[in-house]
């Protein structure tokens, strides 16, 4: 969905989602712009236990492949993931 710029999906990935007529409460994602590695580093520094293992249900999932590709691109071009995220959010608004 992300890689194909599915606009319906993008619209649901914004930092603040309004309440819906169907009864869903307003949703706020305060850590949306914080990288996974930054979150893990914070947990380590603060002594907070967290799950390191990948979800066993995610084996063979395309999202893991995309994640690996993005991580490799980030190694080659630092800041690329942030630029991708910001472009993703901009197109979805």
PyMOL Python script that loads the backbone (N, CA, C, O; Angstrom):
from pymol import cmd

cmd.read_pdbstr("""\
ATOM      1  N   UNK A   1       0.810  -1.200   0.000  1.00  0.00           N
ATOM      2  CA  UNK A   1       0.000   0.000   0.000  1.00  0.00           C
ATOM      3  C   UNK A   1       0.852   1.262   0.000  1.00  0.00           C
ATOM      4  O   UNK A   1       0.580   2.198  -0.752  1.00  0.00           O
ATOM      5  N   UNK A   2       1.879   1.290   0.838  1.00  0.00           N
ATOM      6  CA  UNK A   2       2.754   2.457   0.911  1.00  0.00           C
ATOM      7  C   UNK A   2       3.552   2.594  -0.372  1.00  0.00           C
ATOM      8  O   UNK A   2       3.614   3.676  -0.956  1.00  0.00           O
ATOM      9  N   UNK A   3       4.159   1.509  -0.812  1.00  0.00           N
ATOM     10  CA  UNK A   3       5.006   1.553  -1.991  1.00  0.00           C
ATOM     11  C   UNK A   3       4.207   1.872  -3.252  1.00  0.00           C
ATOM     12  O   UNK A   3       4.772   2.341  -4.241  1.00  0.00           O
ATOM     13  N   UNK A   4       2.916   1.625  -3.227  1.00  0.00           N
ATOM     14  CA  UNK A   4       2.078   1.894  -4.391  1.00  0.00           C
ATOM     15  C   UNK A   4       1.286   3.191  -4.235  1.00  0.00           C
ATOM     16  O   UNK A   4       0.435   3.494  -5.071  1.00  0.00           O
ATOM     17  N   UNK A   5       1.551   3.955  -3.183  1.00  0.00           N
ATOM     18  CA  UNK A   5       0.875   5.234  -2.903  1.00  0.00           C
ATOM     19  C   UNK A   5      -0.646   5.074  -2.921  1.00  0.00           C
ATOM     20  O   UNK A   5      -1.352   5.868  -3.542  1.00  0.00           O
ATOM     21  N   UNK A   6      -1.139   4.052  -2.242  1.00  0.00           N
ATOM     22  CA  UNK A   6      -2.569   3.837  -2.099  1.00  0.00           C
ATOM     23  C   UNK A   6      -3.124   4.967  -1.232  1.00  0.00           C
ATOM     24  O   UNK A   6      -2.909   4.981  -0.020  1.00  0.00           O
ATOM     25  N   UNK A   7      -3.833   5.909  -1.844  1.00  0.00           N
ATOM     26  CA  UNK A   7      -4.270   7.112  -1.137  1.00  0.00           C
ATOM     27  C   UNK A   7      -5.242   6.822  -0.001  1.00  0.00           C
ATOM     28  O   UNK A   7      -5.222   7.518   1.014  1.00  0.00           O
ATOM     29  N   UNK A   8      -6.099   5.801  -0.151  1.00  0.00           N
ATOM     30  CA  UNK A   8      -6.997   5.446   0.950  1.00  0.00           C
ATOM     31  C   UNK A   8      -6.192   5.013   2.171  1.00  0.00           C
ATOM     32  O   UNK A   8      -6.507   5.389   3.300  1.00  0.00           O
ATOM     33  N   UNK A   9      -5.160   4.227   1.936  1.00  0.00           N
ATOM     34  CA  UNK A   9      -4.288   3.776   3.022  1.00  0.00           C
ATOM     35  C   UNK A   9      -3.505   4.952   3.597  1.00  0.00           C
ATOM     36  O   UNK A   9      -3.398   5.094   4.816  1.00  0.00           O
ATOM     37  N   UNK A  10      -2.958   5.795   2.723  1.00  0.00           N
ATOM     38  CA  UNK A  10      -2.184   6.947   3.183  1.00  0.00           C
ATOM     39  C   UNK A  10      -3.006   7.844   4.093  1.00  0.00           C
ATOM     40  O   UNK A  10      -2.497   8.355   5.091  1.00  0.00           O
ATOM     41  N   UNK A  11      -4.263   8.036   3.757  1.00  0.00           N
ATOM     42  CA  UNK A  11      -5.125   8.911   4.549  1.00  0.00           C
ATOM     43  C   UNK A  11      -5.287   8.405   5.975  1.00  0.00           C
ATOM     44  O   UNK A  11      -5.546   9.190   6.887  1.00  0.00           O
ATOM     45  N   UNK A  12      -5.139   7.108   6.172  1.00  0.00           N
ATOM     46  CA  UNK A  12      -5.288   6.532   7.519  1.00  0.00           C
ATOM     47  C   UNK A  12      -3.969   6.488   8.287  1.00  0.00           C
ATOM     48  O   UNK A  12      -3.930   5.966   9.401  1.00  0.00           O
ATOM     49  N   UNK A  13      -2.901   7.017   7.725  1.00  0.00           N
ATOM     50  CA  UNK A  13      -1.591   6.954   8.374  1.00  0.00           C
ATOM     51  C   UNK A  13      -1.140   8.301   8.929  1.00  0.00           C
ATOM     52  O   UNK A  13       0.009   8.440   9.349  1.00  0.00           O
ATOM     53  N   UNK A  14      -2.008   9.271   8.936  1.00  0.00           N
ATOM     54  CA  UNK A  14      -1.655  10.596   9.429  1.00  0.00           C
ATOM     55  C   UNK A  14      -1.417  10.561  10.943  1.00  0.00           C
ATOM     56  O   UNK A  14      -1.904   9.659  11.625  1.00  0.00           O
ATOM     57  N   UNK A  15      -0.665  11.548  11.472  1.00  0.00           N
ATOM     58  CA  UNK A  15      -0.366  11.577  12.912  1.00  0.00           C
ATOM     59  C   UNK A  15      -1.604  11.703  13.798  1.00  0.00           C
ATOM     60  O   UNK A  15      -1.600  11.236  14.936  1.00  0.00           O
ATOM     61  N   UNK A  16      -2.659  12.329  13.285  1.00  0.00           N
ATOM     62  CA  UNK A  16      -3.902  12.468  14.049  1.00  0.00           C
ATOM     63  C   UNK A  16      -5.048  12.023  13.152  1.00  0.00           C
ATOM     64  O   UNK A  16      -5.247  12.555  12.060  1.00  0.00           O
ATOM     65  N   UNK A  17      -5.791  11.047  13.631  1.00  0.00           N
ATOM     66  CA  UNK A  17      -6.954  10.564  12.894  1.00  0.00           C
ATOM     67  C   UNK A  17      -8.209  10.993  13.642  1.00  0.00           C
ATOM     68  O   UNK A  17      -8.299  10.787  14.852  1.00  0.00           O
ATOM     69  N   UNK A  18      -9.173  11.582  12.956  1.00  0.00           N
ATOM     70  CA  UNK A  18     -10.394  12.039  13.628  1.00  0.00           C
ATOM     71  C   UNK A  18     -11.271  10.863  14.058  1.00  0.00           C
ATOM     72  O   UNK A  18     -11.129   9.745  13.563  1.00  0.00           O
ATOM     73  N   UNK A  19     -12.172  11.144  14.986  1.00  0.00           N
ATOM     74  CA  UNK A  19     -13.163  10.144  15.378  1.00  0.00           C
ATOM     75  C   UNK A  19     -14.033   9.845  14.158  1.00  0.00           C
ATOM     76  O   UNK A  19     -14.189  10.687  13.274  1.00  0.00           O
ATOM     77  N   UNK A  20     -14.592   8.648  14.122  1.00  0.00           N
ATOM     78  CA  UNK A  20     -15.435   8.272  12.982  1.00  0.00           C
ATOM     79  C   UNK A  20     -16.886   8.140  13.400  1.00  0.00           C
ATOM     80  O   UNK A  20     -17.204   7.997  14.581  1.00  0.00           O
ATOM     81  N   UNK A  21     -17.766   8.192  12.398  1.00  0.00           N
ATOM     82  CA  UNK A  21     -19.193   8.007  12.657  1.00  0.00           C
ATOM     83  C   UNK A  21     -19.477   6.604  13.177  1.00  0.00           C
ATOM     84  O   UNK A  21     -20.477   6.377  13.858  1.00  0.00           O
ATOM     85  N   UNK A  22     -18.592   5.665  12.854  1.00  0.00           N
ATOM     86  CA  UNK A  22     -18.763   4.287  13.295  1.00  0.00           C
ATOM     87  C   UNK A  22     -18.424   4.071  14.761  1.00  0.00           C
ATOM     88  O   UNK A  22     -18.523   2.950  15.259  1.00  0.00           O
ATOM     89  N   UNK A  23     -18.024   5.130  15.460  1.00  0.00           N
ATOM     90  CA  UNK A  23     -17.757   5.040  16.884  1.00  0.00           C
ATOM     91  C   UNK A  23     -16.302   4.921  17.280  1.00  0.00           C
ATOM     92  O   UNK A  23     -15.995   4.796  18.466  1.00  0.00           O
ATOM     93  N   UNK A  24     -15.389   4.957  16.301  1.00  0.00           N
ATOM     94  CA  UNK A  24     -13.971   4.897  16.657  1.00  0.00           C
ATOM     95  C   UNK A  24     -13.524   6.238  17.221  1.00  0.00           C
ATOM     96  O   UNK A  24     -13.862   7.294  16.686  1.00  0.00           O
ATOM     97  N   UNK A  25     -12.766   6.183  18.299  1.00  0.00           N
ATOM     98  CA  UNK A  25     -12.281   7.402  18.943  1.00  0.00           C
ATOM     99  C   UNK A  25     -11.177   8.050  18.115  1.00  0.00           C
ATOM    100  O   UNK A  25     -10.557   7.403  17.272  1.00  0.00           O
ATOM    101  N   UNK A  26     -10.943   9.322  18.362  1.00  0.00           N
ATOM    102  CA  UNK A  26      -9.839  10.043  17.727  1.00  0.00           C
ATOM    103  C   UNK A  26      -8.538   9.333  18.104  1.00  0.00           C
ATOM    104  O   UNK A  26      -8.383   8.888  19.242  1.00  0.00           O
ATOM    105  N   UNK A  27      -7.615   9.228  17.167  1.00  0.00           N
ATOM    106  CA  UNK A  27      -6.355   8.511  17.403  1.00  0.00           C
ATOM    107  C   UNK A  27      -5.187   9.456  17.155  1.00  0.00           C
ATOM    108  O   UNK A  27      -5.139  10.151  16.140  1.00  0.00           O
ATOM    109  N   UNK A  28      -4.248   9.471  18.093  1.00  0.00           N
ATOM    110  CA  UNK A  28      -3.057  10.306  17.973  1.00  0.00           C
ATOM    111  C   UNK A  28      -1.835   9.396  18.022  1.00  0.00           C
ATOM    112  O   UNK A  28      -1.738   8.516  18.879  1.00  0.00           O
ATOM    113  N   UNK A  29      -0.891   9.617  17.085  1.00  0.00           N
ATOM    114  CA  UNK A  29       0.331   8.810  17.008  1.00  0.00           C
ATOM    115  C   UNK A  29       1.528   9.722  17.271  1.00  0.00           C
ATOM    116  O   UNK A  29       2.164  10.189  16.325  1.00  0.00           O
ATOM    117  N   UNK A  30       1.846   9.983  18.544  1.00  0.00           N
ATOM    118  CA  UNK A  30       2.905  10.952  18.861  1.00  0.00           C
ATOM    119  C   UNK A  30       4.312  10.515  18.452  1.00  0.00           C
ATOM    120  O   UNK A  30       5.186  11.368  18.294  1.00  0.00           O
ATOM    121  N   UNK A  31       4.552   9.239  18.279  1.00  0.00           N
ATOM    122  CA  UNK A  31       5.903   8.764  17.948  1.00  0.00           C
ATOM    123  C   UNK A  31       6.060   8.419  16.466  1.00  0.00           C
ATOM    124  O   UNK A  31       7.002   7.723  16.088  1.00  0.00           O
ATOM    125  N   UNK A  32       5.155   8.894  15.641  1.00  0.00           N
ATOM    126  CA  UNK A  32       5.178   8.561  14.220  1.00  0.00           C
ATOM    127  C   UNK A  32       6.498   8.917  13.552  1.00  0.00           C
ATOM    128  O   UNK A  32       6.957   8.187  12.674  1.00  0.00           O
ATOM    129  N   UNK A  33       7.115  10.020  13.950  1.00  0.00           N
ATOM    130  CA  UNK A  33       8.351  10.480  13.307  1.00  0.00           C
ATOM    131  C   UNK A  33       9.617   9.984  14.014  1.00  0.00           C
ATOM    132  O   UNK A  33      10.724  10.400  13.672  1.00  0.00           O
ATOM    133  N   UNK A  34       9.454   9.103  14.988  1.00  0.00           N
ATOM    134  CA  UNK A  34      10.605   8.552  15.706  1.00  0.00           C
ATOM    135  C   UNK A  34      10.961   7.204  15.083  1.00  0.00           C
ATOM    136  O   UNK A  34      10.116   6.314  14.988  1.00  0.00           O
ATOM    137  N   UNK A  35      12.208   7.061  14.663  1.00  0.00           N
ATOM    138  CA  UNK A  35      12.658   5.836  14.004  1.00  0.00           C
ATOM    139  C   UNK A  35      12.680   4.659  14.979  1.00  0.00           C
ATOM    140  O   UNK A  35      12.845   4.837  16.186  1.00  0.00           O
ATOM    141  N   UNK A  36      12.512   3.470  14.438  1.00  0.00           N
ATOM    142  CA  UNK A  36      12.518   2.243  15.241  1.00  0.00           C
ATOM    143  C   UNK A  36      13.831   2.104  16.020  1.00  0.00           C
ATOM    144  O   UNK A  36      13.822   1.728  17.192  1.00  0.00           O
ATOM    145  N   UNK A  37      14.944   2.405  15.375  1.00  0.00           N
ATOM    146  CA  UNK A  37      16.248   2.310  16.050  1.00  0.00           C
ATOM    147  C   UNK A  37      16.365   3.329  17.182  1.00  0.00           C
ATOM    148  O   UNK A  37      16.957   3.037  18.221  1.00  0.00           O
ATOM    149  N   UNK A  38      15.808   4.515  16.987  1.00  0.00           N
ATOM    150  CA  UNK A  38      15.835   5.524  18.046  1.00  0.00           C
ATOM    151  C   UNK A  38      15.012   5.063  19.244  1.00  0.00           C
ATOM    152  O   UNK A  38      15.408   5.260  20.393  1.00  0.00           O
ATOM    153  N   UNK A  39      13.876   4.455  18.967  1.00  0.00           N
ATOM    154  CA  UNK A  39      13.029   3.939  20.037  1.00  0.00           C
ATOM    155  C   UNK A  39      13.758   2.830  20.796  1.00  0.00           C
ATOM    156  O   UNK A  39      13.726   2.795  22.026  1.00  0.00           O
ATOM    157  N   UNK A  40      14.411   1.928  20.069  1.00  0.00           N
ATOM    158  CA  UNK A  40      15.166   0.841  20.701  1.00  0.00           C
ATOM    159  C   UNK A  40      16.332   1.395  21.513  1.00  0.00           C
ATOM    160  O   UNK A  40      16.585   0.929  22.624  1.00  0.00           O
ATOM    161  N   UNK A  41      17.044   2.380  20.977  1.00  0.00           N
ATOM    162  CA  UNK A  41      18.171   2.985  21.704  1.00  0.00           C
ATOM    163  C   UNK A  41      17.684   3.629  22.994  1.00  0.00           C
ATOM    164  O   UNK A  41      18.333   3.501  24.032  1.00  0.00           O
ATOM    165  N   UNK A  42      16.562   4.311  22.941  1.00  0.00           N
ATOM    166  CA  UNK A  42      15.996   4.936  24.142  1.00  0.00           C
ATOM    167  C   UNK A  42      15.665   3.867  25.184  1.00  0.00           C
ATOM    168  O   UNK A  42      15.975   4.027  26.365  1.00  0.00           O
ATOM    169  N   UNK A  43      15.035   2.781  24.743  1.00  0.00           N
ATOM    170  CA  UNK A  43      14.675   1.703  25.667  1.00  0.00           C
ATOM    171  C   UNK A  43      15.917   1.116  26.326  1.00  0.00           C
ATOM    172  O   UNK A  43      15.920   0.860  27.530  1.00  0.00           O
ATOM    173  N   UNK A  44      16.972   0.903  25.544  1.00  0.00           N
ATOM    174  CA  UNK A  44      18.220   0.350  26.095  1.00  0.00           C
ATOM    175  C   UNK A  44      18.817   1.311  27.113  1.00  0.00           C
ATOM    176  O   UNK A  44      19.186   0.901  28.213  1.00  0.00           O
ATOM    177  N   UNK A  45      18.912   2.575  26.755  1.00  0.00           N
ATOM    178  CA  UNK A  45      19.512   3.571  27.656  1.00  0.00           C
ATOM    179  C   UNK A  45      18.730   3.733  28.955  1.00  0.00           C
ATOM    180  O   UNK A  45      19.316   3.984  30.008  1.00  0.00           O
ATOM    181  N   UNK A  46      17.415   3.590  28.881  1.00  0.00           N
ATOM    182  CA  UNK A  46      16.570   3.753  30.068  1.00  0.00           C
ATOM    183  C   UNK A  46      16.316   2.438  30.804  1.00  0.00           C
ATOM    184  O   UNK A  46      15.638   2.422  31.831  1.00  0.00           O
ATOM    185  N   UNK A  47      16.857   1.337  30.281  1.00  0.00           N
ATOM    186  CA  UNK A  47      16.660   0.043  30.928  1.00  0.00           C
ATOM    187  C   UNK A  47      15.246  -0.494  30.786  1.00  0.00           C
ATOM    188  O   UNK A  47      14.766  -1.217  31.659  1.00  0.00           O
ATOM    189  N   UNK A  48      14.587  -0.155  29.717  1.00  0.00           N
ATOM    190  CA  UNK A  48      13.217  -0.604  29.469  1.00  0.00           C
ATOM    191  C   UNK A  48      13.264  -1.874  28.619  1.00  0.00           C
ATOM    192  O   UNK A  48      13.859  -1.883  27.542  1.00  0.00           O
ATOM    193  N   UNK A  49      12.639  -2.939  29.106  1.00  0.00           N
ATOM    194  CA  UNK A  49      12.570  -4.182  28.337  1.00  0.00           C
ATOM    195  C   UNK A  49      11.638  -3.993  27.144  1.00  0.00           C
ATOM    196  O   UNK A  49      10.605  -3.331  27.242  1.00  0.00           O
ATOM    197  N   UNK A  50      12.017  -4.579  26.036  1.00  0.00           N
ATOM    198  CA  UNK A  50      11.165  -4.535  24.852  1.00  0.00           C
ATOM    199  C   UNK A  50      11.368  -5.812  24.051  1.00  0.00           C
ATOM    200  O   UNK A  50      12.375  -6.502  24.208  1.00  0.00           O
ATOM    201  N   UNK A  51      10.418  -6.115  23.207  1.00  0.00           N
ATOM    202  CA  UNK A  51      10.459  -7.334  22.402  1.00  0.00           C
ATOM    203  C   UNK A  51      11.394  -7.132  21.216  1.00  0.00           C
ATOM    204  O   UNK A  51      11.204  -6.218  20.413  1.00  0.00           O
ATOM    205  N   UNK A  52      12.404  -7.992  21.111  1.00  0.00           N
ATOM    206  CA  UNK A  52      13.390  -7.895  20.038  1.00  0.00           C
ATOM    207  C   UNK A  52      12.999  -8.776  18.853  1.00  0.00           C
ATOM    208  O   UNK A  52      13.257  -8.429  17.700  1.00  0.00           O
ATOM    209  N   UNK A  53      12.388  -9.894  19.140  1.00  0.00           N
ATOM    210  CA  UNK A  53      12.037 -10.856  18.091  1.00  0.00           C
ATOM    211  C   UNK A  53      10.955 -10.296  17.172  1.00  0.00           C
ATOM    212  O   UNK A  53      10.060  -9.567  17.600  1.00  0.00           O
ATOM    213  N   UNK A  54      11.066 -10.661  15.895  1.00  0.00           N
ATOM    214  CA  UNK A  54      10.018 -10.313  14.942  1.00  0.00           C
ATOM    215  C   UNK A  54       8.784 -11.152  15.255  1.00  0.00           C
ATOM    216  O   UNK A  54       8.894 -12.248  15.806  1.00  0.00           O
ATOM    217  N   UNK A  55       7.639 -10.648  14.911  1.00  0.00           N
ATOM    218  CA  UNK A  55       6.395 -11.381  15.091  1.00  0.00           C
ATOM    219  C   UNK A  55       6.447 -12.659  14.255  1.00  0.00           C
ATOM    220  O   UNK A  55       6.731 -12.591  13.059  1.00  0.00           O
ATOM    221  N   UNK A  56       6.180 -13.828  14.856  1.00  0.00           N
ATOM    222  CA  UNK A  56       6.240 -15.079  14.094  1.00  0.00           C
ATOM    223  C   UNK A  56       5.207 -15.125  12.963  1.00  0.00           C
ATOM    224  O   UNK A  56       5.390 -15.864  11.995  1.00  0.00           O
ATOM    225  N   UNK A  57       4.142 -14.357  13.069  1.00  0.00           N
ATOM    226  CA  UNK A  57       3.116 -14.326  12.031  1.00  0.00           C
ATOM    227  C   UNK A  57       3.555 -13.489  10.826  1.00  0.00           C
ATOM    228  O   UNK A  57       2.915 -13.529   9.775  1.00  0.00           O
ATOM    229  N   UNK A  58       4.646 -12.730  10.979  1.00  0.00           N
ATOM    230  CA  UNK A  58       5.109 -11.847   9.906  1.00  0.00           C
ATOM    231  C   UNK A  58       6.081 -12.535   8.949  1.00  0.00           C
ATOM    232  O   UNK A  58       6.529 -11.920   7.981  1.00  0.00           O
ATOM    233  N   UNK A  59       6.409 -13.786   9.204  1.00  0.00           N
ATOM    234  CA  UNK A  59       7.360 -14.504   8.346  1.00  0.00           C
ATOM    235  C   UNK A  59       6.862 -14.525   6.905  1.00  0.00           C
ATOM    236  O   UNK A  59       5.726 -14.913   6.633  1.00  0.00           O
ATOM    237  N   UNK A  60       7.722 -14.106   5.993  1.00  0.00           N
ATOM    238  CA  UNK A  60       7.369 -14.078   4.584  1.00  0.00           C
ATOM    239  C   UNK A  60       6.511 -12.900   4.170  1.00  0.00           C
ATOM    240  O   UNK A  60       6.118 -12.791   3.009  1.00  0.00           O
ATOM    241  N   UNK A  61       6.220 -12.025   5.105  1.00  0.00           N
ATOM    242  CA  UNK A  61       5.406 -10.853   4.836  1.00  0.00           C
ATOM    243  C   UNK A  61       6.156  -9.861   3.956  1.00  0.00           C
ATOM    244  O   UNK A  61       7.362  -9.675   4.123  1.00  0.00           O
ATOM    245  N   UNK A  62       5.469  -9.234   3.035  1.00  0.00           N
ATOM    246  CA  UNK A  62       6.138  -8.258   2.168  1.00  0.00           C
ATOM    247  C   UNK A  62       6.616  -7.046   2.952  1.00  0.00           C
ATOM    248  O   UNK A  62       7.580  -6.398   2.545  1.00  0.00           O
ATOM    249  N   UNK A  63       5.972  -6.728   4.057  1.00  0.00           N
ATOM    250  CA  UNK A  63       6.385  -5.551   4.829  1.00  0.00           C
ATOM    251  C   UNK A  63       7.814  -5.710   5.346  1.00  0.00           C
ATOM    252  O   UNK A  63       8.559  -4.733   5.416  1.00  0.00           O
ATOM    253  N   UNK A  64       8.199  -6.932   5.708  1.00  0.00           N
ATOM    254  CA  UNK A  64       9.569  -7.156   6.176  1.00  0.00           C
ATOM    255  C   UNK A  64      10.578  -6.940   5.055  1.00  0.00           C
ATOM    256  O   UNK A  64      11.664  -6.410   5.287  1.00  0.00           O
ATOM    257  N   UNK A  65      10.218  -7.353   3.837  1.00  0.00           N
ATOM    258  CA  UNK A  65      11.107  -7.107   2.693  1.00  0.00           C
ATOM    259  C   UNK A  65      11.249  -5.615   2.430  1.00  0.00           C
ATOM    260  O   UNK A  65      12.352  -5.122   2.195  1.00  0.00           O
ATOM    261  N   UNK A  66      10.135  -4.902   2.471  1.00  0.00           N
ATOM    262  CA  UNK A  66      10.186  -3.448   2.263  1.00  0.00           C
ATOM    263  C   UNK A  66      11.031  -2.784   3.338  1.00  0.00           C
ATOM    264  O   UNK A  66      11.801  -1.867   3.056  1.00  0.00           O
ATOM    265  N   UNK A  67      10.883  -3.249   4.563  1.00  0.00           N
ATOM    266  CA  UNK A  67      11.651  -2.705   5.689  1.00  0.00           C
ATOM    267  C   UNK A  67      13.149  -2.916   5.462  1.00  0.00           C
ATOM    268  O   UNK A  67      13.949  -2.007   5.682  1.00  0.00           O
ATOM    269  N   UNK A  68      13.518  -4.107   5.025  1.00  0.00           N
ATOM    270  CA  UNK A  68      14.928  -4.397   4.726  1.00  0.00           C
ATOM    271  C   UNK A  68      15.445  -3.503   3.608  1.00  0.00           C
ATOM    272  O   UNK A  68      16.551  -2.970   3.701  1.00  0.00           O
ATOM    273  N   UNK A  69      14.650  -3.335   2.549  1.00  0.00           N
ATOM    274  CA  UNK A  69      15.064  -2.483   1.428  1.00  0.00           C
ATOM    275  C   UNK A  69      15.270  -1.043   1.890  1.00  0.00           C
ATOM    276  O   UNK A  69      16.261  -0.399   1.545  1.00  0.00           O
ATOM    277  N   UNK A  70      14.317  -0.554   2.674  1.00  0.00           N
ATOM    278  CA  UNK A  70      14.433   0.826   3.160  1.00  0.00           C
ATOM    279  C   UNK A  70      15.645   0.988   4.069  1.00  0.00           C
ATOM    280  O   UNK A  70      16.322   2.015   4.020  1.00  0.00           O
ATOM    281  N   UNK A  71      15.925  -0.015   4.896  1.00  0.00           N
ATOM    282  CA  UNK A  71      17.102   0.061   5.767  1.00  0.00           C
ATOM    283  C   UNK A  71      18.394   0.064   4.954  1.00  0.00           C
ATOM    284  O   UNK A  71      19.337   0.781   5.288  1.00  0.00           O
ATOM    285  N   UNK A  72      18.440  -0.742   3.882  1.00  0.00           N
ATOM    286  CA  UNK A  72      19.627  -0.733   3.014  1.00  0.00           C
ATOM    287  C   UNK A  72      19.782   0.612   2.310  1.00  0.00           C
ATOM    288  O   UNK A  72      20.891   1.135   2.200  1.00  0.00           O
ATOM    289  N   UNK A  73      18.681   1.165   1.839  1.00  0.00           N
ATOM    290  CA  UNK A  73      18.731   2.482   1.197  1.00  0.00           C
ATOM    291  C   UNK A  73      19.188   3.553   2.185  1.00  0.00           C
ATOM    292  O   UNK A  73      19.937   4.461   1.824  1.00  0.00           O
ATOM    293  N   UNK A  74      18.737   3.441   3.423  1.00  0.00           N
ATOM    294  CA  UNK A  74      19.132   4.408   4.457  1.00  0.00           C
ATOM    295  C   UNK A  74      20.633   4.333   4.719  1.00  0.00           C
ATOM    296  O   UNK A  74      21.275   5.361   4.937  1.00  0.00           O
ATOM    297  N   UNK A  75      21.194   3.134   4.701  1.00  0.00           N
ATOM    298  CA  UNK A  75      22.644   2.993   4.883  1.00  0.00           C
ATOM    299  C   UNK A  75      23.405   3.692   3.764  1.00  0.00           C
ATOM    300  O   UNK A  75      24.430   4.331   4.004  1.00  0.00           O
ATOM    301  N   UNK A  76      22.899   3.567   2.544  1.00  0.00           N
ATOM    302  CA  UNK A  76      23.551   4.179   1.380  1.00  0.00           C
ATOM    303  C   UNK A  76      23.310   5.684   1.306  1.00  0.00           C
ATOM    304  O   UNK A  76      24.163   6.438   0.839  1.00  0.00           O
ATOM    305  N   UNK A  77      22.149   6.104   1.769  1.00  0.00           N
ATOM    306  CA  UNK A  77      21.756   7.508   1.656  1.00  0.00           C
ATOM    307  C   UNK A  77      21.078   7.954   2.951  1.00  0.00           C
ATOM    308  O   UNK A  77      19.850   7.971   3.027  1.00  0.00           O
ATOM    309  N   UNK A  78      21.869   8.317   3.978  1.00  0.00           N
ATOM    310  CA  UNK A  78      21.290   8.724   5.262  1.00  0.00           C
ATOM    311  C   UNK A  78      20.256   9.846   5.097  1.00  0.00           C
ATOM    312  O   UNK A  78      20.463  10.805   4.353  1.00  0.00           O
ATOM    313  N   UNK A  79      19.157   9.697   5.805  1.00  0.00           N
ATOM    314  CA  UNK A  79      18.078  10.675   5.740  1.00  0.00           C
ATOM    315  C   UNK A  79      16.995  10.300   4.741  1.00  0.00           C
ATOM    316  O   UNK A  79      15.941  10.935   4.702  1.00  0.00           O
ATOM    317  N   UNK A  80      17.243   9.279   3.935  1.00  0.00           N
ATOM    318  CA  UNK A  80      16.295   8.867   2.914  1.00  0.00           C
ATOM    319  C   UNK A  80      14.972   8.407   3.528  1.00  0.00           C
ATOM    320  O   UNK A  80      13.902   8.731   3.012  1.00  0.00           O
ATOM    321  N   UNK A  81      15.042   7.653   4.626  1.00  0.00           N
ATOM    322  CA  UNK A  81      13.810   7.156   5.238  1.00  0.00           C
ATOM    323  C   UNK A  81      12.952   8.296   5.764  1.00  0.00           C
ATOM    324  O   UNK A  81      11.729   8.271   5.620  1.00  0.00           O
ATOM    325  N   UNK A  82      13.579   9.292   6.369  1.00  0.00           N
ATOM    326  CA  UNK A  82      12.828  10.452   6.863  1.00  0.00           C
ATOM    327  C   UNK A  82      12.186  11.192   5.694  1.00  0.00           C
ATOM    328  O   UNK A  82      11.024  11.590   5.776  1.00  0.00           O
ATOM    329  N   UNK A  83      12.931  11.377   4.613  1.00  0.00           N
ATOM    330  CA  UNK A  83      12.376  12.044   3.434  1.00  0.00           C
ATOM    331  C   UNK A  83      11.207  11.256   2.856  1.00  0.00           C
ATOM    332  O   UNK A  83      10.208  11.837   2.431  1.00  0.00           O
ATOM    333  N   UNK A  84      11.333   9.932   2.843  1.00  0.00           N
ATOM    334  CA  UNK A  84      10.250   9.082   2.356  1.00  0.00           C
ATOM    335  C   UNK A  84       9.016   9.257   3.241  1.00  0.00           C
ATOM    336  O   UNK A  84       7.904   9.418   2.737  1.00  0.00           O
ATOM    337  N   UNK A  85       9.212   9.224   4.556  1.00  0.00           N
ATOM    338  CA  UNK A  85       8.099   9.377   5.489  1.00  0.00           C
ATOM    339  C   UNK A  85       7.411  10.719   5.304  1.00  0.00           C
ATOM    340  O   UNK A  85       6.184  10.787   5.234  1.00  0.00           O
ATOM    341  N   UNK A  86       8.197  11.784   5.224  1.00  0.00           N
ATOM    342  CA  UNK A  86       7.595  13.108   5.097  1.00  0.00           C
ATOM    343  C   UNK A  86       6.837  13.239   3.776  1.00  0.00           C
ATOM    344  O   UNK A  86       5.771  13.853   3.736  1.00  0.00           O
ATOM    345  N   UNK A  87       7.376  12.668   2.695  1.00  0.00           N
ATOM    346  CA  UNK A  87       6.666  12.670   1.418  1.00  0.00           C
ATOM    347  C   UNK A  87       5.392  11.851   1.487  1.00  0.00           C
ATOM    348  O   UNK A  87       4.360  12.232   0.934  1.00  0.00           O
ATOM    349  N   UNK A  88       5.476  10.720   2.175  1.00  0.00           N
ATOM    350  CA  UNK A  88       4.329   9.840   2.395  1.00  0.00           C
ATOM    351  C   UNK A  88       3.223  10.596   3.121  1.00  0.00           C
ATOM    352  O   UNK A  88       2.064  10.554   2.708  1.00  0.00           O
ATOM    353  N   UNK A  89       3.578  11.282   4.196  1.00  0.00           N
ATOM    354  CA  UNK A  89       2.583  12.020   4.977  1.00  0.00           C
ATOM    355  C   UNK A  89       2.011  13.186   4.183  1.00  0.00           C
ATOM    356  O   UNK A  89       0.814  13.465   4.263  1.00  0.00           O
ATOM    357  N   UNK A  90       2.852  13.864   3.421  1.00  0.00           N
ATOM    358  CA  UNK A  90       2.398  15.004   2.628  1.00  0.00           C
ATOM    359  C   UNK A  90       1.384  14.572   1.565  1.00  0.00           C
ATOM    360  O   UNK A  90       0.365  15.235   1.369  1.00  0.00           O
ATOM    361  N   UNK A  91       1.660  13.479   0.894  1.00  0.00           N
ATOM    362  CA  UNK A  91       0.743  12.998  -0.144  1.00  0.00           C
ATOM    363  C   UNK A  91      -0.568  12.502   0.442  1.00  0.00           C
ATOM    364  O   UNK A  91      -1.609  12.573  -0.211  1.00  0.00           O
ATOM    365  N   UNK A  92      -0.522  12.002   1.665  1.00  0.00           N
ATOM    366  CA  UNK A  92      -1.723  11.463   2.287  1.00  0.00           C
ATOM    367  C   UNK A  92      -2.628  12.515   2.886  1.00  0.00           C
ATOM    368  O   UNK A  92      -3.763  12.217   3.259  1.00  0.00           O
ATOM    369  N   UNK A  93      -2.140  13.754   2.986  1.00  0.00           N
ATOM    370  CA  UNK A  93      -2.976  14.785   3.633  1.00  0.00           C
ATOM    371  C   UNK A  93      -3.887  15.483   2.657  1.00  0.00           C
ATOM    372  O   UNK A  93      -4.646  16.370   3.047  1.00  0.00           O
TER     373      UNK A  93
END
""", "prot")
cmd.dss("prot")
cmd.show_as("cartoon", "prot")
cmd.util.cbc("prot")
cmd.orient("prot")
